[in-house]
Amino acid sequence: MRPAGSTGEALGPRRRRFPVLNVALFAATIVTTIVAGAGQTLLPQGELSVRGVVEAGLPFSAALVGILLCHEMGHYLLARAYRVDTTLP
């Protein structure tokens, strides 16, 4: 027996759910890039408060996440343009 869609037939509509995994991975990316950015600027000063880490790491995180967002949305939008079944990045 062949899997659905293997002969070119259209698959049924997919259920739309809240993308919990996508949001969790995005949040993990934000946190890790903030910590990485803070690690580059806070080591000489040694200020390790949460506010200090966020303030020091935010510019690095914003730049890197902006680049990643543009890159991944390019994949997503082209897949949608060519009608490839895809999920959010």
C-alpha positions, 0 to 999 in steps of 0.5 A: 500500500502506498502512502497518501500523496505518493501518486500525486494526489492531493492530501487532505487539509491539515489541522492548524495547531499552535506551533508550540515547538516552533515557539519554544525553539525560537525562545531558546534561540533568543536566550542563547544568543543573548547569553552569547552576546553578553559573554563577549562584552561582560567578561572584562567587566564581570557584571552578572545580573540578569538585567546586565546580561540582557542589556549587554547581549541584546544588540548581538541577539537582535542582529543575529536573530534578524539575519536568521529570520530573513534567511528562514523566511526566504525559504518559507516564502519560496516554498509557499510560492512554489506550492510546497507543503511546508511548516513555519521555520 
